[in-house]
């Protein structure tokens, strides 16, 4: 495997781990999933949130000044 590809794979793995850790430590989310506050699909909703966060994380964006307003337009 070429070095650039290895770096991309490592970065993807690290970002997945990071997002997973954030979600696993989010107490309100974990309580909601455990108690099925989102209905019988609570676990699937958590997985959808994970996927959406990864997608936003990996989206290549060019923001002029990094302001909240510009980032909100992209998201």
Residue pairs with C-beta under 8 A, 6 or more apart in sequence:
1 9
12 58
15 54
15 57
15 58
16 54
19 50
19 53
19 54
19 57
20 50
22 53
23 29
23 46
23 49
23 50
23 53
24 30
29 46
29 49
31 37
32 38
32 42
33 42
33 43
33 45
33 46
35 42
36 42
38 45
56 75
59 74
61 71
61 74
63 70
63 71
63 74
64 70
